[in-house]
C-alpha cells in the first residue's frame, strides 16, 4: 500500500507551509508556468505583487488552508494571468506556485487579462491543499 498521511498530519503540514507566507508576497505572472516552483522563470511577465497578512492563512481543515485577505494591486505589467508564486517575508524565497485565473484555478482573480497601470487586480479566493500522500 502507498504511504499516506492522516488528516491531522496533513493539517500540520499545510499549516507549516502556509506559515512561510506570513508577511510574504504573492506575485502574479503571465506565460508558461515552470514545471516546479524550483525552476527559474523564463520569459514570464510579472503582472502584480500582493502582500500576505500575518497570519497569511487560517488553520487547515482536512489538509486545506484558506488564505486570509490578500492585498490588491494595480497591474505592474500587461498580459494574461496564468500562474502565481508565493514568497516568504524576505521576498526572495519561493514557497510554492500554482495556476491563476477566473475559474477552475488554484488562485481566483477578478479578471484574467490586465494592462499595466490600469484597474486593480483582486484575489477573490485562494486555498492551499496538502496532499494526503
ABEGO torsion letter per residue (X at the ends): XBBBBBAAAAAAAAAAAAAAABGBBBBBBBEBBBABAABBBBGBBBABBBBBBOBABBBBBGGBBBBBBBBBBBBABBEBBABBBBBBAAGABBABBBBBEABGBABBBABABBBBGBEBBBBABBBBBBBAX
